[in-house]
């Protein structure tokens, strides 16, 4: 019985991990790929989705141009 309970717990955790990963997939504003992204604000007004690879490049370029950094939108 304990073995079945631990297997159920493992399956439940796997399901939660998969749902979290799938829900984080978005179209990246920087590279136009479907990948894990986070929602960021550009110039404190425009919400965009950026992957981790594009975040550094996009934020550096925008900060150089506008002087305003990219900020994470709280979940």
N, CA, C and O atoms as a MOPAC input file, in Angstrom:
PM7 MOZYME 1SCF
protein

 N      0.80500 1    -1.19100 1     0.00000 1
 C      0.00000 1     0.00000 1     0.00000 1
 C      0.85400 1     1.26300 1     0.00000 1
 O      0.55600 1     2.22000 1    -0.71400 1
 N      1.91900 1     1.26100 1     0.80600 1
 C      2.77400 1     2.44500 1     0.87900 1
 C      3.43100 1     2.73000 1    -0.46000 1
 O      3.61700 1     3.88700 1    -0.83600 1
 N      3.78100 1     1.66900 1    -1.17800 1
 C      4.41700 1     1.82000 1    -2.48200 1
 C      3.46500 1     2.49300 1    -3.47300 1
 O      3.87700 1     3.35300 1    -4.25200 1
 N      2.20400 1     2.09900 1    -3.43800 1
 C      1.21100 1     2.70900 1    -4.33200 1
 C      0.99800 1     4.17800 1    -3.97100 1
 O      0.82000 1     5.01100 1    -4.86100 1
 N      1.01400 1     4.50000 1    -2.70500 1
 C      0.84500 1     5.88200 1    -2.26700 1
 C      2.01300 1     6.75700 1    -2.69100 1
 O      1.82700 1     7.90200 1    -3.10400 1
 N      3.21300 1     6.21100 1    -2.58600 1
 C      4.38500 1     7.00300 1    -2.99600 1
 C      4.41700 1     7.17100 1    -4.51000 1
 O      4.83300 1     8.22000 1    -5.00300 1
 N      3.98900 1     6.16400 1    -5.24900 1
 C      3.91300 1     6.28500 1    -6.71200 1
 C      2.89200 1     7.34100 1    -7.11400 1
 O      3.13300 1     8.11800 1    -8.03700 1
 N      1.75600 1     7.37400 1    -6.42700 1
 C      0.74300 1     8.38100 1    -6.70500 1
 C      1.30500 1     9.77500 1    -6.44600 1
 O      1.07800 1    10.69400 1    -7.23300 1
 N      2.03000 1     9.93100 1    -5.35400 1
 C      2.64600 1    11.21200 1    -5.02800 1
 C      3.66000 1    11.63800 1    -6.08200 1
 O      3.72200 1    12.81100 1    -6.45100 1
 N      4.45500 1    10.68300 1    -6.56900 1
 C      5.42900 1    10.97400 1    -7.62300 1
 C      4.72800 1    11.38700 1    -8.90900 1
 O      5.14800 1    12.34000 1    -9.56600 1
 N      3.66300 1    10.67700 1    -9.27200 1
 C      2.91200 1    11.01700 1   -10.48200 1
 C      2.26100 1    12.38600 1   -10.36600 1
 O      2.22700 1    13.15200 1   -11.32900 1
 N      1.74900 1    12.68500 1    -9.18800 1
 C      1.13600 1    13.99400 1    -8.96900 1
 C      2.18000 1    15.10500 1    -9.10400 1
 O      1.90300 1    16.14200 1    -9.70700 1
 N      3.37500 1    14.89800 1    -8.54900 1
 C      4.44700 1    15.88500 1    -8.65100 1
 C      4.89700 1    16.04700 1   -10.10500 1
 O      5.14400 1    17.16700 1   -10.55200 1
 N      5.00600 1    14.94100 1   -10.84400 1
 C      5.37600 1    15.01400 1   -12.25500 1
 C      4.34000 1    15.80900 1   -13.04000 1
 O      4.69500 1    16.62700 1   -13.88800 1
 N      3.07200 1    15.57400 1   -12.76100 1
 C      1.99000 1    16.29400 1   -13.44600 1
 C      2.07400 1    17.79000 1   -13.16400 1
 O      1.92000 1    18.60100 1   -14.07700 1
 N      2.31500 1    18.15700 1   -11.92400 1
 C      2.44300 1    19.57100 1   -11.56200 1
 C      3.63600 1    20.21200 1   -12.26800 1
 O      3.54100 1    21.34500 1   -12.74100 1
 N      4.75800 1    19.49400 1   -12.34100 1
 C      5.94600 1    20.01100 1   -13.03500 1
 C      5.67900 1    20.21600 1   -14.52300 1
 O      6.10200 1    21.21900 1   -15.09800 1
 N      4.98800 1    19.28300 1   -15.13900 1
 C      4.67100 1    19.38900 1   -16.56500 1
 C      3.72700 1    20.56200 1   -16.80300 1
 O      3.92400 1    21.33400 1   -17.74200 1
 N      2.71000 1    20.70300 1   -15.96800 1
 C      1.77200 1    21.82700 1   -16.11900 1
 C      2.48500 1    23.16100 1   -15.96800 1
 O      2.22200 1    24.09000 1   -16.73200 1
 N      3.37700 1    23.27100 1   -15.00000 1
 C      4.11400 1    24.51600 1   -14.78900 1
 C      4.99000 1    24.82400 1   -16.00700 1
 O      5.06200 1    25.97600 1   -16.43400 1
 N      5.65200 1    23.81300 1   -16.56800 1
 C      6.49800 1    24.01100 1   -17.74800 1
 C      5.68100 1    24.40400 1   -18.96800 1
 O      6.06500 1    25.31500 1   -19.70200 1
 N      4.57500 1    23.73800 1   -19.19200 1
 C      3.73000 1    24.04800 1   -20.35000 1
 C      3.14600 1    25.44600 1   -20.21600 1
 O      3.08300 1    26.18300 1   -21.20000 1
 N      2.72500 1    25.81900 1   -19.03200 1
 C      2.13800 1    27.14300 1   -18.82800 1
 C      3.15500 1    28.26800 1   -18.98600 1
 O      2.76700 1    29.41900 1   -19.18700 1
 N      4.45200 1    27.95800 1   -18.89700 1
 C      5.46700 1    28.99900 1   -19.04800 1
 C      5.90100 1    29.17800 1   -20.50400 1
 O      6.72900 1    30.04200 1   -20.79300 1
 N      5.35700 1    28.37900 1   -21.42200 1
 C      5.71400 1    28.50700 1   -22.83000 1
 C      4.96200 1    29.68200 1   -23.45400 1
 O      3.74000 1    29.77600 1   -23.34800 1
 N      5.69600 1    30.55800 1   -24.09200 1
 C      5.13100 1    31.73000 1   -24.75600 1
 C      5.96400 1    32.03900 1   -25.98500 1
 O      7.03400 1    31.46200 1   -26.18100 1
 N      5.47200 1    32.95000 1   -26.81200 1
 C      6.22000 1    33.43300 1   -27.96900 1
 C      7.13600 1    34.56000 1   -27.48700 1
 O      6.66400 1    35.58900 1   -27.00500 1
 N      8.44000 1    34.35700 1   -27.62200 1
 C      9.41000 1    35.34700 1   -27.17100 1
 C      9.38200 1    36.55700 1   -28.09700 1
 O      9.41700 1    36.41100 1   -29.31900 1
 N      9.31900 1    37.73900 1   -27.51900 1
 C      9.29200 1    38.99600 1   -28.25600 1
 C     10.63000 1    39.26200 1   -28.93500 1
 O     10.68100 1    39.93100 1   -29.96600 1
 N     11.71200 1    38.74200 1   -28.36300 1
 C     13.04100 1    38.99400 1   -28.89000 1
 C     13.42700 1    38.09700 1   -30.05100 1
 O     13.93400 1    38.58400 1   -31.06200 1
 N     13.19600 1    36.78100 1   -29.92500 1
 C     13.67800 1    35.83100 1   -30.93800 1
 C     12.55800 1    35.13800 1   -31.70700 1
 O     12.83700 1    34.34100 1   -32.60300 1
 N     11.30400 1    35.42000 1   -31.38100 1
 C     10.14000 1    34.83000 1   -32.05800 1
 C     10.12200 1    33.30000 1   -32.00600 1
 O      9.69200 1    32.64800 1   -32.95700 1
 N     10.58800 1    32.73500 1   -30.89700 1
 C     10.51600 1    31.28600 1   -30.68200 1
 C      9.50600 1    31.00700 1   -29.57100 1
 O      9.29100 1    31.83300 1   -28.68400 1
 N      8.89500 1    29.83200 1   -29.63700 1
 C      8.05400 1    29.37000 1   -28.53800 1
 C      8.99800 1    28.70700 1   -27.53400 1
 O      9.63000 1    27.69700 1   -27.84300 1
 N      9.08900 1    29.27100 1   -26.35000 1
 C      9.99800 1    28.74800 1   -25.33800 1
 C      9.54700 1    29.24300 1   -23.95800 1
 O      8.56300 1    29.97300 1   -23.84400 1
 N     10.27300 1    28.83900 1   -22.92100 1
 C      9.95200 1    29.31000 1   -21.58300 1
 C     10.28700 1    30.79100 1   -21.48500 1
 O     11.42400 1    31.19900 1   -21.71800 1
 N      9.30200 1    31.57600 1   -21.14500 1
 C      9.46800 1    33.03000 1   -21.07400 1
 C      8.90200 1    33.55200 1   -19.76600 1
 O      8.13800 1    32.87800 1   -19.07500 1
 N      9.30300 1    34.77400 1   -19.45100 1
 C      8.73000 1    35.50300 1   -18.32500 1
 C      8.19900 1    36.83000 1   -18.85800 1
 O      8.69100 1    37.35600 1   -19.85500 1
 N      7.19700 1    37.35300 1   -18.18300 1
 C      6.59000 1    38.60600 1   -18.61200 1
 C      7.38000 1    39.77700 1   -18.03400 1
 O      7.62100 1    39.83600 1   -16.82800 1
 N      7.77800 1    40.70300 1   -18.89600 1
 C      8.57400 1    41.86400 1   -18.51500 1
 C      7.90900 1    43.13600 1   -19.00600 1
 O      7.13000 1    43.11400 1   -19.95900 1
 N      8.21900 1    44.23800 1   -18.35400 1
 C      7.73000 1    45.55100 1   -18.77600 1
 C      8.86800 1    46.30900 1   -19.45700 1
 O      9.97900 1    46.37200 1   -18.93100 1
 N      8.59300 1    46.87400 1   -20.60900 1
 C      9.56700 1    47.69700 1   -21.32000 1
 C      9.12500 1    49.14500 1   -21.19000 1
 O      7.95600 1    49.47400 1   -21.39100 1
 N     10.07400 1    49.99800 1   -20.85400 1
 C      9.80300 1    51.43300 1   -20.63600 1
 C      8.66600 1    51.65200 1   -19.63800 1
 O      7.91100 1    52.61800 1   -19.74100 1
 N      8.56000 1    50.74300 1   -18.67300 1
 C      7.57400 1    50.81200 1   -17.59500 1
 C      6.12400 1    50.85700 1   -18.07800 1
 O      5.23900 1    51.29000 1   -17.34100 1
 N      5.87400 1    50.40200 1   -19.34000 1
 C      4.49700 1    50.45700 1   -19.82100 1
 C      4.11300 1    49.31000 1   -20.75400 1
 O      2.95300 1    48.89600 1   -20.74500 1
 N      5.02400 1    48.78400 1   -21.54700 1
 C      4.71800 1    47.77600 1   -22.55700 1
 C      5.06300 1    46.38300 1   -22.04900 1
 O      6.24300 1    46.07800 1   -21.88000 1
 N      4.06100 1    45.51600 1   -21.79600 1
 C      4.36600 1    44.15500 1   -21.34800 1
 C      4.78300 1    43.27300 1   -22.52700 1
 O      4.12600 1    43.26900 1   -23.56800 1
 N      5.87000 1    42.53100 1   -22.36000 1
 C      6.35400 1    41.59700 1   -23.38100 1
 C      6.80300 1    40.31500 1   -22.69900 1
 O      7.09400 1    40.30100 1   -21.50300 1
 N      6.85700 1    39.23200 1   -23.48000 1
 C      7.36200 1    37.95300 1   -23.00500 1
 C      8.76200 1    37.78000 1   -23.57100 1
 O      8.96000 1    37.89500 1   -24.78100 1
 N      9.74600 1    37.50200 1   -22.70200 1
 C     11.13000 1    37.31200 1   -23.12800 1
 C     11.70000 1    36.03000 1   -22.53200 1
 O     11.47300 1    35.71200 1   -21.36400 1
 N     12.45800 1    35.29000 1   -23.37400 1
 C     13.17100 1    34.11800 1   -22.86200 1
 C     14.43100 1    34.61700 1   -22.14900 1
 O     14.79000 1    35.79000 1   -22.25100 1
 N     15.08400 1    33.72700 1   -21.43800 1
 C     16.25700 1    34.11800 1   -20.65900 1
 C     17.40500 1    34.57600 1   -21.55600 1
 O     18.17300 1    35.46000 1   -21.17800 1
 N     17.52500 1    33.97600 1   -22.74600 1
 C     18.59900 1    34.34800 1   -23.65800 1
 C     18.41200 1    35.77300 1   -24.19500 1
 O     19.38000 1    36.52500 1   -24.31300 1
 N     17.18700 1    36.13500 1   -24.51300 1
 C     16.91000 1    37.45200 1   -25.09000 1
 C     16.86000 1    38.54900 1   -24.03400 1
 O     17.08200 1    39.71600 1   -24.35600 1
 N     16.58000 1    38.21000 1   -22.80700 1
 C     16.41500 1    39.21700 1   -21.75900 1
 C     17.63600 1    40.11400 1   -21.63900 1
 O     17.49800 1    41.33700 1   -21.59900 1
 N     18.81500 1    39.53900 1   -21.58100 1
 C     20.03300 1    40.33400 1   -21.39700 1
 C     20.25300 1    41.25000 1   -22.58800 1
 O     20.50700 1    42.44400 1   -22.42300 1
 N     20.15500 1    40.68700 1   -23.79700 1
 C     20.39000 1    41.48400 1   -25.00000 1
 C     19.36300 1    42.60200 1   -25.16100 1
 O     19.72400 1    43.75300 1   -25.40600 1
 N     18.09700 1    42.26300 1   -25.02500 1
 C     17.03000 1    43.24700 1   -25.19700 1
 C     17.11200 1    44.32900 1   -24.12700 1
 O     16.98400 1    45.51400 1   -24.43600 1
 N     17.32200 1    43.93900 1   -22.88200 1
 C     17.36300 1    44.93500 1   -21.81300 1
 C     18.56400 1    45.86500 1   -21.97100 1
 O     18.44500 1    47.06500 1   -21.72100 1
 N     19.70700 1    45.34100 1   -22.37800 1
 C     20.88300 1    46.20600 1   -22.59600 1
 C     20.63700 1    47.18600 1   -23.73500 1
 O     20.94000 1    48.37300 1   -23.61000 1
 N     20.09600 1    46.70300 1   -24.83300 1
 C     19.82200 1    47.57300 1   -25.98300 1
 C     18.80600 1    48.65900 1   -25.63600 1
 O     19.00100 1    49.82200 1   -25.98700 1
 N     17.73500 1    48.29300 1   -24.95600 1
 C     16.71000 1    49.27400 1   -24.60200 1
 C     17.20900 1    50.27900 1   -23.57700 1
 O     16.87700 1    51.46300 1   -23.64000 1
 N     18.00400 1    49.80300 1   -22.63700 1
 C     18.51700 1    50.72100 1   -21.61800 1
 C     19.48400 1    51.72800 1   -22.24400 1
 O     19.51400 1    52.89100 1   -21.84100 1
 N     20.27100 1    51.28700 1   -23.22500 1
 C     21.17800 1    52.20100 1   -23.92000 1
 C     20.39400 1    53.25200 1   -24.69700 1
 O     20.75400 1    54.42900 1   -24.70000 1
 N     19.31000 1    52.81700 1   -25.36300 1
 C     18.51100 1    53.73700 1   -26.18300 1
 C     17.65900 1    54.68500 1   -25.34600 1
 O     17.64400 1    55.89200 1   -25.58900 1
 N     16.95700 1    54.14200 1   -24.37300 1
 C     15.97000 1    54.94700 1   -23.65700 1
 C     16.40200 1    55.35700 1   -22.25400 1
 O     15.86500 1    56.30900 1   -21.68800 1
 N     17.36200 1    54.64600 1   -21.70100 1
 C     17.78300 1    54.94100 1   -20.33600 1
 C     16.88700 1    54.33300 1   -19.28000 1
 O     17.12000 1    54.52000 1   -18.08600 1
 N     15.85200 1    53.59500 1   -19.70900 1
 C     14.91800 1    52.96600 1   -18.77700 1
 C     15.12200 1    51.45700 1   -18.80900 1
 O     15.05400 1    50.85700 1   -19.88200 1
 N     15.37000 1    50.83200 1   -17.66800 1
 C     15.59400 1    49.38700 1   -17.64800 1
 C     14.30000 1    48.58800 1   -17.83300 1
 O     13.20000 1    49.09500 1   -17.61400 1
 N     14.46100 1    47.33700 1   -18.23900 1
 C     13.35300 1    46.39100 1   -18.34300 1
 C     13.09300 1    45.84700 1   -16.94900 1
 O     14.03600 1    45.52900 1   -16.22400 1
 N     11.81200 1    45.73400 1   -16.55700 1
 C     11.49600 1    45.24200 1   -15.22200 1
 C     10.52200 1    44.07400 1   -15.28600 1
 O      9.66100 1    44.00800 1   -16.16300 1
 N     10.67700 1    43.15800 1   -14.33900 1
 C      9.84500 1    41.97200 1   -14.25900 1
 C      8.47100 1    42.33800 1   -13.72400 1
 O      8.34900 1    43.08700 1   -12.75500 1
 N      7.42700 1    41.79600 1   -14.37200 1
 C      6.05900 1    42.00300 1   -13.88900 1
 C      5.79700 1    40.97000 1   -12.79600 1
 O      5.96400 1    39.77600 1   -13.04500 1
 N      5.40000 1    41.37800 1   -11.62000 1
 C      5.14000 1    40.42300 1   -10.54900 1
 C      4.01800 1    39.46100 1   -10.91000 1
 O      3.02700 1    39.85200 1   -11.52700 1
 N      4.17600 1    38.21900 1   -10.52700 1
 C      3.16600 1    37.19000 1   -10.81600 1
 C      1.99200 1    37.30000 1    -9.89000 1
 O      1.05000 1    36.51400 1    -9.99200 1

